[in-house]
Amino acid sequence: MDEVRQEMRANGVTHALCISVNFAGFPKVLALAEAYDNFFATVGVHPDHEDRAEVDPLRLVELARHPRIIAIGETGLDYYRVSGDLEWQRERFRAHIRAARECRKPLVIHTRQAAEDTLAIMREEGAAEVGGVMHCFTESRAVADAAIALGFHISFSGIVTFKNAGALKDVARAIPLERLLVETDSPYLAPVPHRGKTNRPALVRYVAEEVAHLRGIQLSELAAATTGNFFRLFKGAGRRS
């Protein structure tokens, strides 16, 4: 971990949000946030996890009371990796939104080949009350606009650096700067020129460089905007160095 943090500093990456994908791994995620002042954590169960046990909103709320937990998620819908009757997945997503509203913390939302249902549930469950981020965004401009209308941010991962991501690059050019974030989704989706390798937090710099290039602005301007957006969205993070 010392090497990871040193590489982050060398690349101008000051903070990291550690994402929970299930309850079993949550203690390790929280431990990172407790150990390092510039690391924060979420609590949630990823839609790819097919353990169909009901996710109790009250349990999420209780875990989210920890001061190092600044968001609920990763949650959402994934119709690409999981098939069959997915009502359990939709109910799990609803439970996360209800928990977020109860504890007044933003959501980290995953959607893959499920944008219509994702947006519908966000509207039905009042996700706009807490806002959040559409993480690792790969959807259309129309989906981005709909999420932004609900008070959400759009976060771009290493995918936006790929040569075949023309439509996504167009979205990155077009959305309001005040609603834009960048991320790694590490250890997955390493950006060009590291594509195919294990991703690391420091490599978010390449994502930021690509988005800045697409928008015709300096990296420093993009970095200042996304950093400000992060702290305005995730108020529990404060603004620590």
C-alpha positions as CSV (number, residue, x, y, z in Angstrom):
1,M,0.0,0.0,0.0
2,D,2.9,2.4,0.6
3,E,3.9,1.9,-3.0
4,V,0.4,2.6,-4.2
5,R,0.2,5.8,-2.2
6,Q,3.7,6.9,-3.3
7,E,2.7,6.4,-7.0
8,M,-0.5,8.4,-6.4
9,R,1.5,11.3,-4.9
10,A,3.9,11.2,-7.9
11,N,1.0,11.5,-10.3
12,G,-0.8,14.3,-8.4
13,V,-3.6,12.0,-7.1
14,T,-4.5,13.1,-3.6
15,H,-7.5,11.1,-2.6
16,A,-9.1,7.7,-3.3
17,L,-12.6,6.3,-2.8
18,C,-12.5,2.6,-2.0
19,I,-15.6,0.8,-3.3
20,S,-17.5,-1.9,-1.5
21,V,-19.0,-4.7,-3.7
22,N,-20.3,-7.0,-1.0
23,F,-20.7,-7.4,2.7
24,A,-18.0,-10.1,3.0
25,G,-15.3,-7.7,1.7
26,F,-16.6,-4.6,3.4
27,P,-14.3,-4.8,6.5
28,K,-11.2,-4.7,4.2
29,V,-12.6,-1.7,2.3
30,L,-13.3,0.1,5.6
31,A,-9.9,-0.8,7.0
32,L,-8.2,1.1,4.2
33,A,-10.3,4.2,4.9
34,E,-9.6,4.0,8.6
35,A,-5.8,3.6,8.0
36,Y,-5.3,6.5,5.6
37,D,-6.7,10.0,5.9
38,N,-6.9,10.4,2.1
39,F,-8.8,7.2,1.5
40,F,-12.6,7.0,1.9
41,A,-15.1,4.1,1.6
42,T,-18.5,3.1,0.4
43,V,-20.9,0.4,1.6
44,G,-23.0,-1.7,-0.8
45,V,-23.5,-4.9,-2.8
46,H,-22.7,-4.8,-6.5
47,P,-25.5,-6.0,-8.8
48,D,-23.2,-8.7,-10.3
49,H,-23.2,-10.6,-7.0
50,E,-25.8,-13.2,-7.4
51,D,-26.3,-14.0,-3.7
52,R,-30.0,-13.2,-3.8
53,A,-30.3,-12.7,0.0
54,E,-32.3,-9.6,0.6
55,V,-30.2,-6.5,1.3
56,D,-31.7,-4.8,4.3
57,P,-31.7,-1.0,4.0
58,L,-31.4,-0.8,7.8
59,R,-28.2,-2.7,7.7
60,L,-26.8,-0.4,5.1
61,V,-27.8,2.6,7.1
62,E,-26.2,1.3,10.2
63,L,-22.9,0.5,8.4
64,A,-23.0,3.9,6.7
65,R,-23.0,5.7,10.0
66,H,-19.2,5.2,10.2
67,P,-17.6,8.6,9.5
68,R,-15.3,7.1,6.9
69,I,-18.2,5.9,4.8
70,I,-19.1,8.7,2.4
71,A,-21.5,7.0,0.0
72,I,-23.8,4.0,-0.6
73,G,-22.8,1.6,-3.3
74,E,-21.7,0.2,-5.6
75,T,-25.3,-0.5,-6.6
76,G,-27.4,-0.5,-9.7
77,L,-28.4,-2.9,-12.5
78,D,-26.4,-5.2,-14.7
79,Y,-28.3,-7.1,-17.5
80,Y,-25.0,-8.0,-19.3
81,R,-23.3,-10.4,-16.8
82,V,-26.5,-11.6,-15.1
83,S,-29.5,-13.1,-16.8
84,G,-32.9,-14.6,-16.0
85,D,-35.5,-13.2,-13.7
86,L,-33.7,-10.1,-12.3
87,E,-36.4,-8.8,-10.0
88,W,-34.1,-9.5,-7.1
89,Q,-31.5,-7.2,-8.6
90,R,-34.1,-4.4,-9.0
91,E,-35.3,-4.8,-5.4
92,R,-31.7,-4.7,-4.2
93,F,-31.1,-1.5,-6.1
94,R,-34.3,0.0,-4.5
95,A,-33.0,-1.0,-1.1
96,H,-29.8,0.9,-1.6
97,I,-31.6,4.0,-2.7
98,R,-33.8,3.9,0.3
99,A,-30.8,3.5,2.6
100,A,-29.0,6.4,0.9
101,R,-32.1,8.6,1.4
102,E,-32.3,7.5,5.1
103,C,-28.6,8.3,5.9
104,R,-28.4,11.3,3.5
105,K,-25.4,10.0,1.6
106,P,-24.9,9.9,-2.2
107,L,-25.1,6.8,-4.4
108,V,-22.4,5.2,-6.5
109,I,-24.4,3.6,-9.4
110,H,-23.4,0.9,-11.9
111,T,-25.6,0.3,-15.0
112,R,-24.8,-2.0,-17.9
113,Q,-27.4,-2.7,-20.6
114,A,-30.0,-1.6,-18.2
115,A,-30.1,2.2,-18.5
116,E,-33.9,2.5,-19.0
117,D,-34.7,0.5,-15.8
118,T,-31.9,2.1,-13.9
119,L,-33.2,5.6,-14.6
120,A,-36.8,4.5,-13.9
121,I,-35.9,3.1,-10.5
122,M,-33.9,6.2,-9.7
123,R,-36.9,8.3,-10.4
124,E,-39.4,6.1,-8.6
125,E,-37.3,5.8,-5.4
126,G,-36.3,9.5,-5.2
127,A,-32.6,9.1,-5.8
128,A,-32.5,12.8,-6.7
129,E,-32.8,13.6,-3.0
130,V,-29.3,12.5,-2.4
131,G,-27.6,12.5,-5.8
132,G,-24.5,10.6,-6.6
133,V,-22.4,9.4,-9.5
134,M,-23.0,7.2,-12.5
135,H,-19.7,5.3,-12.1
136,C,-17.6,4.0,-15.0
137,F,-20.1,5.6,-17.4
138,T,-20.4,3.9,-20.9
139,E,-23.9,5.0,-21.9
140,S,-25.3,7.5,-24.4
141,R,-25.5,11.3,-24.1
142,A,-29.2,11.0,-23.5
143,V,-28.7,8.7,-20.5
144,A,-26.0,11.1,-19.2
145,D,-28.4,14.1,-19.6
146,A,-31.2,12.1,-17.8
147,A,-28.9,11.3,-14.9
148,I,-27.6,14.9,-14.6
149,A,-31.3,16.0,-14.5
150,L,-31.6,13.9,-11.4
151,G,-28.7,15.6,-9.8
152,F,-26.1,13.0,-10.6
153,H,-22.5,13.3,-11.8
154,I,-21.0,11.3,-14.7
155,S,-17.7,9.6,-14.0
156,F,-15.3,8.4,-16.8
157,S,-12.9,5.5,-16.4
158,G,-10.0,4.3,-18.6
159,I,-12.6,3.3,-21.3
160,V,-12.7,6.9,-22.5
161,T,-9.0,6.5,-23.5
162,F,-9.7,3.6,-25.8
163,K,-9.6,4.2,-29.6
164,N,-13.0,2.6,-30.2
165,A,-14.8,4.7,-27.6
166,G,-15.8,7.5,-30.0
167,A,-19.4,7.8,-28.7
168,L,-18.2,8.0,-25.1
169,K,-15.6,10.6,-26.0
170,D,-18.4,12.7,-27.4
171,V,-20.2,12.5,-24.1
172,A,-17.1,13.5,-22.2
173,R,-16.8,16.6,-24.5
174,A,-20.4,17.6,-24.0
175,I,-21.5,17.2,-20.4
176,P,-21.2,20.2,-18.0
177,L,-17.8,20.4,-16.4
178,E,-19.5,20.8,-13.0
179,R,-21.0,17.3,-13.3
180,L,-17.9,15.5,-14.4
181,L,-15.7,13.1,-12.5
182,V,-12.8,10.7,-13.4
183,E,-11.9,7.3,-11.9
184,T,-9.9,4.1,-12.4
185,D,-12.3,1.3,-11.5
186,S,-9.0,-0.4,-10.5
187,P,-7.9,-3.1,-10.8
188,Y,-9.9,-3.2,-14.0
189,L,-9.9,-1.1,-17.2
190,A,-6.4,0.4,-17.1
191,P,-6.2,3.4,-19.5
192,V,-4.1,3.7,-22.6
193,P,-1.1,3.4,-22.6
194,H,-1.4,0.7,-19.8
195,R,-4.5,-1.0,-21.3
196,G,-4.5,-4.7,-20.5
197,K,-2.5,-4.4,-17.3
198,T,-3.6,-4.2,-13.7
199,N,-5.1,-0.8,-13.1
200,R,-4.0,1.4,-10.1
201,P,-5.3,4.6,-8.5
202,A,-2.4,6.7,-9.9
203,L,-3.4,5.9,-13.5
204,V,-6.5,8.1,-13.2
205,R,-4.1,10.8,-14.4
206,Y,-4.3,9.3,-17.9
207,V,-8.1,9.5,-17.8
208,A,-8.0,13.1,-16.7
209,E,-5.5,13.9,-19.4
210,E,-7.7,12.4,-22.1
211,V,-10.8,14.2,-20.9
212,A,-9.0,17.5,-20.7
213,H,-7.7,16.9,-24.3
214,L,-11.2,16.1,-25.5
215,R,-12.6,19.3,-23.9
216,G,-9.7,21.5,-25.1
217,I,-8.7,22.6,-21.6
218,Q,-5.6,22.3,-19.5
219,L,-5.1,19.3,-17.2
220,S,-4.9,21.7,-14.3
221,E,-8.3,23.1,-15.1
222,L,-9.9,19.6,-15.4
223,A,-8.2,18.4,-12.2
224,A,-9.4,21.5,-10.2
225,A,-12.9,20.9,-11.5
226,T,-13.1,17.2,-10.8
227,T,-11.5,17.7,-7.3
228,G,-14.1,20.3,-6.5
229,N,-16.9,18.2,-7.8
230,F,-15.8,15.3,-5.7
231,F,-15.8,17.2,-2.4
232,R,-19.1,19.0,-3.2
233,L,-20.7,15.6,-3.9
234,F,-19.1,13.5,-1.2
235,K,-19.5,16.0,1.6
236,G,-18.4,13.4,4.2
237,A,-14.9,13.5,2.7
238,G,-14.3,17.1,3.9
239,R,-11.3,18.7,2.1
240,R,-8.1,17.1,3.5
241,S,-4.7,17.0,2.0
